[in-house]
Amino acid sequence: MTGEVFIDEKQEAVLTAQLEQEFRDDCSDKLERLSTCLESIAEGTDNSNSHIAEISMLAHSLKGMAAAFGYPGISMVAHRLEDYLATSETYNQQDIQNIYRFADQIQTLQKLKIQPDNNAISNILRELPEHSSLEQTQENNAFEALVIMPNTVQRRFIQKELASAGFRMTSANTSFEAIELTVRLLPDLVLVSAIMDELEGVEIANILRAAKATKEIPIVIVTSLEGKDIPSDLPDKTFIANKGENFSKDLAQCLSRIEI
């Protein structure tokens, strides 16, 4: 006797259903709290910064919970909400309404008996709003970009450049997170820092090229390297944009070659 406890299929189904219901209940509680925070911000009755911080924590919690319980759509919408909240410290009435739209989408996905596949998730994300501070030059920014780099001033600058080119964005802080997000999001463009903690930009590009779902996605590697220091063995549809004062020009040239 080893003391192991065996659960038959019926017991497993009951336990799974119970856990899923607990997740749905917890999700509903967090959405209700999120709504309360938004109401306080809109009415100006309390410290808006503390409520924004709490909403960000709720979004982060929902992202992790949903991923653990097999709700990738909710996890991705919550991730995009985190990105939205990290864009600026100030929020106008339009932004408040936009955050409500994120909450409504999470609630809709929560009620589905069959969760959407990656293509459907990608379409859902393309319909979510962008922060009002990301001024876009195009009326319909139909292109999606995944920006893979730490959350720094450099990333925020690049996000604004992409927004001005008509892109909507999701961000990834780590290499491993980026690979999963690329498969889930199926973006029109991946923009990755050449230097990352776990995997370098070229290594990420090679991994994405090897996967059937992502092999056709154009990739731009952002680097400060020049000339002979730039890797010569770049995979197909992978381009280089140099950091610094010429970044906007380099990015424009990359997008022109990609025909976006």
N, C-alpha and C positions, 0 to 999 in steps of 0.2 A: 504494500500500500504506500503510495507516494503522497497521498493527501490532495491529489489533483481533483478539481471539480469539473465535471463534464456537463456541458449545456447542449441539449438536443435542439433540433431545428425550430421546434415550436417555441421553446423557451427563448431562443435567440431572436425570433421574430417579435415576440412580446417585448423583450428588452430593447430591441432596436426601435420599435414603435414608441416605447416609453421615452427613450432618449431623444427621439425626434420631436416628440410633443414638448419635452422640456426645452429643447432648443427654440421651438416656435414660440413658446410662452415667454422665454427670456428675450427673444428677438422683439416680440410685441412690447414688452416692458421697456426695452431700450428705445424703441421708436417713440413710445409715449413720452419718455423722458426727453428725447431729442425735440419733440414738438413743444414741450413745456419751455425748454431753453429758448427756442426760436420765438415763442410768444413773448418772453421776457425781453429779448433783444429788440423785437419790433416795438414794444411798448416803452422801452427805455426805462424800465422799472428797476433794473439791477445792473451790475457790472457786466457789460457785454463781453469783455475779454475772458472772464472766467467761464461764461457760458460757451463761447467758441472753443475754449480749451476742453470743456466737458464734452461738447459735441464731437471733437476730434478723438477723444478717448473712447466715446461710444462707437464711433466709426471703426476705430482700430480693433475694439473688442468684437464687433460684428464681423469684421473681416476674418479674424482668426477663428471664431466660433463656426462661421459658415464653412470655411475651408475644412475644418475638422469633421463636420457633420455631413459633408458631401453636398454643399450648396454653393457651387463655384460661381453662379451668377450673382448671388448676394455678396459673396466675398469680393468679386471684381467691382461691383457697384460701390461697396463700402471703401474699397481701395481708391477708386476714383474720387469719392467724397473726401478722403484724407488729402489727396492731391489738391482738391479744390480749396480746402480749408487752409492748406499750407501756402497758398499763393499770395495771400495778403492778410494783414491784421485788421483791416477795415472792411465793413460789409454794409452795403446799402439795401434798400427794400427789394431790389431785384435779386440780389444775392440771397436774401432770406427766402424769397419765393423759389429760387433755384434749389436751395438746400431741401426745401419741402419736396421738390420733385425727386430728389435722390431718395428721400424717405418713402415716398409713394411707390417708387420703383422697387425698393427693397420689400415693401409690404406686398406688392403684387407677386413678386417672385416667391415670397414666403408661402403664399396660398396655393401655389402650383403643386399638383401631385407628381408631375413629371418635370424635372428640371431641364432647362434649355441646353442644347449642345453648344460647342464653341462658336460655331457660325452665328447662332442666335444671340449668344452673349455679346459677340463682337458688334452685332447690329444694335443691341440695346445700349451699349456704351456709346455708340456713335450718336445716339439721340439725347444723351445727357448734356446739360448745359455747361458752359465754361464760365470761369470767374469774370466779372465785369472789368477787372483790371487788365485782362489780356485782350487788348484791342486788336481786332482782326481787320485786315484790309479787304477781305472777301466776305460777301454776304453769307455764303454757304460754305463753311469750312468742313468739307466732306472727308478730308484726309485725316487718318489717325497716325500718330507717331508715338513710339515708346522711347523714352529718354532714360538711358541707363547710366547713372552716375550718382555720386553722393549728393545729398541735399545741401548745395553750396550756392554762393552768389553766382558762380559760373553756370550752374544748372538753371537758375532762374533767368539769367540773361539769355541762355539758349532757348528756353521755353518761350520767352517773348519774341525772339527771332522767328521761331517756328509758327507762333500764333500769327505774326504779321504775314507769314507766307500761306496762311489758310489752314494750318494744322490744329487738330485737337490732340491733347496729350495725356498720356499716362506715364508715371515715373516709376523707376525701380532703383532701389538703393544698393542692391547686391547682385552679384552675377547669377546666383542660383534662383533668386526671385525673378530675375529678368527672363530666364529661360522659360519658366512656367507661364509668366505673363505674356510672353510672345505667342505661345501656343494658345492661350485663352483668348487673347485680344485679336490676334491675326492682323497686326497693324499694317499700314501702307508703307511705313518706314521705321527702321530701328536706328537710333542714334546712340552710340555707346562711347564712353571714355576709353582711351587706349589703355589707361592704367586703372585697374580695379583691384580690390583686396584678394578675392579668391581666384578669379580667372581674368586674364588680360582681354582687351577688346578683340584682338585677332582670334583668340581662342573661343570667345563667345560667338564670333562670326562663323567660325568653322563648325561649331556645334549646330548652329541654326541652319547652316547649309546642308548638314548631314541629315536633318529631319525632314520628312516628307511634307509636313504641314507648313514648314517655315522656309523651305529652301529657295523660294522665289522672292522673298521679301528683301528689298534693297536695304543695305546697311551703310551707315556713315560712321566712321571712326574719328572721334575728336581727339587730336593730339597736339602736343607742342614740339614733337620731333620734326626734323627737317631733312631733306635730301637723302643721303645714304642711310640715315638712321631709321627711315620709314621701312617697315617690312615689305619685302618684294613679293612674298608668297600670299597675297591677299586672295581670298576666295572670290568667285564670280559675283558681280553686282555689289561689290564692296568698295567704298570710296573713302577718301581722306579729306577732312576739313581741319585746318590748323587753328588753334586757339589764338586769340589776340585781335589786333585791330582789323585784320583782313578776314575774320571769321565769316561775317555776313556775305562777303564776296565768294569765299570758298563754298559756303553752304548753297548759295544761289547756283553756282556752277555744278555742284553735285546734284541738285534737284533738276537742273536742266538736262544733265546726262541721264538721270533716272526717268525723265519725261513726266515729272509731277509738276 
